[in-house]
Amino acid sequence: MTEAVLPDRLAEIRDEFLELPQPDRLQLLLEYSYELPPVPPEYEDHPERYERVVECQSPVFIVVDVDDDGIVAMHATAPPEAPTTRGFASILAQGLTGLSAAEVLAVPGDFPQTLGLTRVVSPLRISGMTGMLLRAQRQVRAATAA
């Protein structure tokens, strides 16, 4: 992964994980699960506006907005009974929101593997986070293709 293209907020999150011993990283992921930002009112009760992340075992849905200035906001829903998946959604929602479209598109696809969680969560869960990132990037590309 190229360090130069990782936005500051995602680099901070990655470093926060890597500074911890392996067993404590799972606890930090669980803490992120409690911090998943709520969806804005215009998305409440409108599941048709979200895209299902089929790579996730749990029902995870995302939607990405790009405003007129090219600034991204990622929104996600994930059930509380799936804390690792919810934690990954929270990391991406917090890490991608506020970035420019170009910055989001430049995030390396292997970002989830750089968090140092491959020994504490299953490869299927890491794949789910990768799916969330790739879908978010695809939505950004679609929103900026005009």
Secondary structure, 3 states (H helix, E strand, C coil): CCHHHCCHHHHHHHHHHHCCCHHHHHHHHHHHHCCCCCCCHHHCCCHHHCEECCCCCCCCEEEEEECCCCEEEEEEECCCCCHHHHHHHHHHHHHHCCCEHHHHHHCCCCHHHHHCCCCCCCHHHHHHHHHHHHHHHHHHHHHHCC
